[in-house]
Amino acid sequence: MMLHDLPEGSWYKSSYSSDTGGNCIETQPAPQGLVAVRDSKTPALGAHAFAATEWQHFVNAVRNGEFDL
């Protein structure tokens, strides 16, 4: 699901992101218990929405080396 028109001041940038224009994502809580995820370089394209449990599963898998980016 894609979300648009989310509040601009509520985005959190990944702690691995820098200000040098690299690959960055931002997240924010969204309505109905979803987590919105967008590319910080192209915020106008909107954000993908995931159930909070799905997003946490993905983050944990990456953190544990179970998902190769």
Contacts in CASP RR format, 6 or more apart in sequence:
PFRMAT RR
TARGET T0000
AUTHOR 0000-0000-0000
METHOD contacts of the structure
MODEL  1
MMLHDLPEGSWYKSSYSSDTGGNCIETQPAPQGLVAVRDSKTPALGAHAF
AATEWQHFVNAVRNGEFDL
1 34 0 8 1.000
1 48 0 8 1.000
1 49 0 8 1.000
2 46 0 8 1.000
2 47 0 8 1.000
2 48 0 8 1.000
2 49 0 8 1.000
3 30 0 8 1.000
3 34 0 8 1.000
3 36 0 8 1.000
3 46 0 8 1.000
3 47 0 8 1.000
3 48 0 8 1.000
3 49 0 8 1.000
4 46 0 8 1.000
4 47 0 8 1.000
6 28 0 8 1.000
6 30 0 8 1.000
6 36 0 8 1.000
6 46 0 8 1.000
6 47 0 8 1.000
7 28 0 8 1.000
10 28 0 8 1.000
10 29 0 8 1.000
11 26 0 8 1.000
11 27 0 8 1.000
11 28 0 8 1.000
11 38 0 8 1.000
11 40 0 8 1.000
11 43 0 8 1.000
12 26 0 8 1.000
12 27 0 8 1.000
12 28 0 8 1.000
13 24 0 8 1.000
13 25 0 8 1.000
13 26 0 8 1.000
13 40 0 8 1.000
14 24 0 8 1.000
14 25 0 8 1.000
14 26 0 8 1.000
14 27 0 8 1.000
17 23 0 8 1.000
17 24 0 8 1.000
17 25 0 8 1.000
17 40 0 8 1.000
18 24 0 8 1.000
21 41 0 8 1.000
22 41 0 8 1.000
24 39 0 8 1.000
24 40 0 8 1.000
24 41 0 8 1.000
25 37 0 8 1.000
25 38 0 8 1.000
25 39 0 8 1.000
25 40 0 8 1.000
26 37 0 8 1.000
26 38 0 8 1.000
26 39 0 8 1.000
26 40 0 8 1.000
26 43 0 8 1.000
27 35 0 8 1.000
27 36 0 8 1.000
27 37 0 8 1.000
27 38 0 8 1.000
27 55 0 8 1.000
28 35 0 8 1.000
28 36 0 8 1.000
28 47 0 8 1.000
29 35 0 8 1.000
29 36 0 8 1.000
30 36 0 8 1.000
30 47 0 8 1.000
30 49 0 8 1.000
33 51 0 8 1.000
33 52 0 8 1.000
34 49 0 8 1.000
34 50 0 8 1.000
34 51 0 8 1.000
34 52 0 8 1.000
35 49 0 8 1.000
35 50 0 8 1.000
35 51 0 8 1.000
35 52 0 8 1.000
35 55 0 8 1.000
36 47 0 8 1.000
36 48 0 8 1.000
36 49 0 8 1.000
37 47 0 8 1.000
37 48 0 8 1.000
37 49 0 8 1.000
37 50 0 8 1.000
37 55 0 8 1.000
38 45 0 8 1.000
38 46 0 8 1.000
38 47 0 8 1.000
38 48 0 8 1.000
39 45 0 8 1.000
50 58 0 8 1.000
58 67 0 8 1.000
61 67 0 8 1.000
62 69 0 8 1.000
END
